[in-house]
Amino acid sequence: MLKPVMLTLALGCAMQPAYAQMSAAPIPSALPNVSAISAGNAAGVLQYCVAKNLVSSTSANAVLDGLNKKPEVTKSADYTAGASGQILGSKSFSIGSAPSFLQSQACDMVLKQAKTIP
């Protein structure tokens, strides 16, 4: 039979990993806010994501076609940054530098937001 002190110590040690997981920052906070992404940056990012197979080319190409009809989109600095994997905003985000599980999430977020750009 374990003595109360040993039991408390054993339970305390067992709970530490669970506490560490609960206190970690949630994954969505690591992703950028894309609600105000420019058409140029969205088009560039989607181009990057398609090239890296991080998003469905079928879905992205339909949105890209609409964005690329605007002549200023592909000529902007925002497009160039996006095509290199940079999401611009209040907090810049490099897709290529992010962990792989966040890369496709970031691309999906941009695709979803790009569908709402007039």
ChimeraX attribute file (.defattr): number of C-alpha atoms within 10 A of each C-alpha:
attribute: neighborCount
match mode: 1-to-1
recipient: residues
	/A:1	5
	/A:2	8
	/A:3	7
	/A:4	9
	/A:5	8
	/A:6	11
	/A:7	12
	/A:8	12
	/A:9	10
	/A:10	12
	/A:11	10
	/A:12	11
	/A:13	11
	/A:14	11
	/A:15	10
	/A:16	11
	/A:17	11
	/A:18	10
	/A:19	10
	/A:20	9
	/A:21	10
	/A:22	10
	/A:23	9
	/A:24	8
	/A:25	9
	/A:26	10
	/A:27	9
	/A:28	11
	/A:29	8
	/A:30	13
	/A:31	20
	/A:32	18
	/A:33	19
	/A:34	21
	/A:35	14
	/A:36	13
	/A:37	19
	/A:38	21
	/A:39	25
	/A:40	26
	/A:41	27
	/A:42	32
	/A:43	30
	/A:44	29
	/A:45	29
	/A:46	29
	/A:47	23
	/A:48	22
	/A:49	28
	/A:50	18
	/A:51	12
	/A:52	13
	/A:53	12
	/A:54	19
	/A:55	22
	/A:56	15
	/A:57	16
	/A:58	9
	/A:59	14
	/A:60	22
	/A:61	17
	/A:62	11
	/A:63	20
	/A:64	20
	/A:65	11
	/A:66	15
	/A:67	22
	/A:68	17
	/A:69	10
	/A:70	12
	/A:71	10
	/A:72	13
	/A:73	20
	/A:74	19
	/A:75	12
	/A:76	16
	/A:77	14
	/A:78	22
	/A:79	26
	/A:80	18
	/A:81	19
	/A:82	26
	/A:83	22
	/A:84	16
	/A:85	24
	/A:86	22
	/A:87	29
	/A:88	22
	/A:89	15
	/A:90	11
	/A:91	11
	/A:92	13
	/A:93	19
	/A:94	17
	/A:95	24
	/A:96	15
	/A:97	11
	/A:98	14
	/A:99	9
	/A:100	11
	/A:101	10
	/A:102	17
	/A:103	20
	/A:104	19
	/A:105	16
	/A:106	26
	/A:107	26
	/A:108	19
	/A:109	15
	/A:110	25
	/A:111	24
	/A:112	16
	/A:113	17
	/A:114	27
	/A:115	16
	/A:116	10
	/A:117	15
	/A:118	7
